[in-house]
Amino acid sequence: MSNQPSLPSARGPRTFLRALLWSLPLHVLVSIAVVGGAAAYYSSTVSSHGIWAAVGSWSLTALCVVGALVGGAVAGVLSAAQRTVERLEFTLRDWLHALPAMQSASTSAGRSLATARQEYEAMVDRCVTQTAGRLRLPRWLERLIRATLQGVVVDRFITSCTDRGLTLVAPQEFRNWLLAEGVSLGFMPVQDQLAWWRSLILGVLGLMVVIVLTLALLTH
């Protein structure tokens, strides 16, 4: 698979930075508004209980605002990463659709599984590198995607070939398997991991709101 096509340039995907500029302020503002608003309400309920109660309540409000700022920022980054991974998956699918037309007659012969593994790992590495450069992915997200695709997609394909008793693999077979299930299989763990961490952070922020409102009701 030496004659690989370039990634399609039409309908250039949104970069990670552009997704971040939309997602980060939204998550931060909503987090501060909800968590900070609950903390401010609690402070207003105990402000008449003395100077020390007021100082403590407003200190708690400041801590909640800082926590909301940090949590909202991290959740915004994870949301932007999740959206960018979705666009990366779509871009790779377009690239795979263009791949057969670029194959020459000399590349249609079957390869041994060991040779196929090396070539397909190199192909996945090249795909991720080229697409990550276009999307301007951060290094941590690029490493996560690269490790997942190489560790899941190529291994699963080679295993499926072994289970079917194949000793030679044609390039078209790998391409067809990727379009059928391989791409989704490779990106699913990345999407699930990003979504899990984002949900965890939002859950912690929600728990902060519940605790503060409970304190406000108890002291009302």
C-alpha positions in Angstrom: 0.0 0.0 0.0 2.7 2.4 -1.0 0.6 4.6 -3.2 -1.8 6.0 -0.6 -4.0 9.0 -1.5 -3.9 12.2 0.4 -6.7 13.0 2.8 -9.5 14.8 1.0 -9.3 18.5 1.1 -12.9 19.3 0.3 -15.1 20.4 3.1 -12.2 20.9 5.4 -13.1 19.8 8.9 -13.3 22.1 11.9 -10.0 22.3 13.8 -9.8 21.4 17.5 -9.1 25.1 18.3 -12.3 26.3 16.6 -14.3 23.6 18.4 -12.6 24.6 21.7 -13.4 28.3 21.2 -17.1 27.4 21.0 -17.2 24.7 23.7 -15.0 26.2 26.4 -16.8 29.5 27.0 -20.2 27.7 27.0 -19.2 25.1 29.6 -17.4 27.7 31.8 -20.3 30.2 31.8 -23.0 27.6 32.4 -20.9 26.0 35.2 -20.2 29.3 36.9 -23.8 30.4 36.6 -25.3 27.2 38.1 -22.7 26.4 40.7 -21.9 30.0 41.6 -25.5 30.9 41.6 -26.3 28.1 44.1 -23.4 29.2 46.3 -24.4 32.8 46.2 -27.9 31.8 47.3 -26.5 29.9 50.2 -24.4 33.0 51.2 -27.5 35.2 51.1 -29.3 32.8 53.5 -26.6 32.9 56.1 -25.4 36.5 55.7 -27.6 37.6 58.7 -26.1 35.0 61.0 -23.0 37.0 62.0 -19.8 38.2 60.5 -18.0 34.9 60.7 -20.9 33.1 59.0 -20.9 35.6 56.2 -17.1 35.3 55.7 -17.3 31.5 55.7 -20.3 31.5 53.3 -18.6 33.9 50.8 -15.4 31.9 51.1 -17.4 28.8 50.1 -18.9 30.8 47.2 -15.4 31.7 46.0 -14.3 28.1 46.2 -17.4 26.9 44.3 -16.8 29.5 41.6 -13.1 28.4 41.2 -14.3 24.7 41.1 -16.9 25.6 38.5 -14.3 27.5 36.5 -11.9 24.5 36.5 -14.5 21.9 36.0 -16.3 23.8 33.2 -13.0 24.4 31.4 -12.0 20.7 31.6 -15.5 19.6 30.5 -15.3 22.1 27.6 -12.0 20.7 26.5 -13.3 17.1 26.6 -16.5 18.2 24.6 -14.3 19.8 22.0 -12.1 16.7 21.8 -15.2 14.5 21.4 -16.6 16.7 18.5 -13.1 16.7 16.8 -12.8 12.9 17.1 -16.2 12.6 15.3 -14.9 14.8 12.5 -11.7 12.8 12.4 -13.8 9.6 11.9 -15.7 11.2 9.1 -12.5 12.4 7.4 -10.9 9.0 7.6 -14.1 7.4 6.1 -13.8 9.8 3.1 -10.1 8.9 2.8 -11.0 5.2 2.7 -13.6 5.7 0.1 -11.0 7.4 -2.1 -8.4 4.7 -1.5 -9.4 2.0 -4.0 -9.1 4.4 -7.0 -5.5 5.1 -6.1 -4.4 1.5 -5.9 -2.2 0.3 -8.8 -2.2 -3.2 -10.2 1.0 -4.0 -8.3 -0.6 -3.4 -5.0 -3.6 -5.7 -5.5 -1.7 -8.9 -4.6 -2.3 -10.5 -1.3 0.2 -10.1 1.6 1.1 -12.4 4.4 -0.5 -11.5 7.8 2.9 -10.3 9.2 3.5 -8.1 6.2 -0.1 -6.8 6.3 0.2 -6.0 10.0 3.3 -3.8 9.4 1.8 -2.1 6.4 -1.6 -1.4 8.0 0.0 -0.1 11.2 2.0 2.3 9.1 -1.1 3.3 7.2 -3.0 4.0 10.4 -0.1 6.0 11.7 0.1 8.0 8.5 -3.7 8.6 8.5 -3.7 9.8 12.1 -0.7 12.0 11.6 -2.0 13.7 8.5 -5.5 14.2 9.8 -4.3 15.3 13.3 -2.2 18.0 11.6 -5.2 19.2 9.6 -7.4 19.3 12.7 -4.6 20.7 14.9 -5.2 18.1 17.6 -3.4 18.4 20.9 -0.7 15.9 21.5 -2.6 14.0 24.2 -5.6 13.5 22.0 -3.5 12.4 19.0 -1.6 9.9 21.1 -4.9 8.5 22.5 -6.3 8.1 19.0 -3.2 6.6 17.6 -2.8 4.0 20.4 -6.5 3.0 20.2 -6.5 2.6 16.4 -3.3 0.6 16.3 -4.1 -1.4 19.3 -7.7 -2.2 18.4 -8.3 -1.8 14.7 -5.3 -3.6 13.3 -5.2 -6.3 15.9 -8.9 -7.0 15.5 -8.5 -7.3 11.7 -5.6 -9.6 11.9 -7.5 -11.7 14.4 -10.5 -11.9 12.2 -8.3 -13.0 9.3 -6.7 -15.7 11.5 -10.1 -16.9 12.6 -11.2 -17.3 9.0 -8.0 -19.2 8.2 -6.7 -16.6 5.8 -2.9 -16.5 5.1 -2.9 -13.8 2.5 -4.7 -10.5 2.8 -5.5 -8.1 -0.1 -5.5 -4.4 0.5 -9.2 -4.1 -0.6 -10.2 -6.5 2.2 -8.7 -4.3 4.9 -10.4 -1.2 3.4 -13.8 -2.9 3.2 -13.5 -4.2 6.8 -12.6 -0.7 8.0 -15.6 0.9 6.3 -17.9 -1.9 7.6 -16.9 -1.9 11.2 -13.2 -1.2 11.8 -13.4 2.6 11.9 -16.3 2.7 14.3 -14.7 0.0 16.4 -11.5 2.0 16.7 -13.1 5.3 17.6 -15.7 4.0 19.9 -13.3 3.5 22.9 -12.0 7.1 22.4 -15.5 8.5 22.3 -16.6 6.5 25.3 -13.6 7.5 27.3 -14.0 11.2 26.6 -17.8 11.1 27.2 -17.2 9.2 30.5 -14.7 11.8 31.9 -17.0 14.7 30.8 -20.0 13.1 32.5 -18.0 12.5 35.6 -16.9 16.2 35.8 -20.4 17.4 35.2 -21.7 15.0 37.8 -19.2 16.4 40.4 -20.4 19.9 39.6 -24.0 18.8 39.9 -23.2 17.3 43.3 -21.7 20.6 44.4 -24.9 22.3 43.5 -27.0 19.7 45.5 -24.7 20.1 48.6 -24.8 23.9 48.5 -28.6 24.0 48.1 -29.0 21.4 50.9 -27.0 23.6 53.2 -29.0 26.6 52.2 -32.3 24.8 53.0 -30.9 23.6 56.4 -29.9 27.1 57.4 -32.9 28.9 56.1 
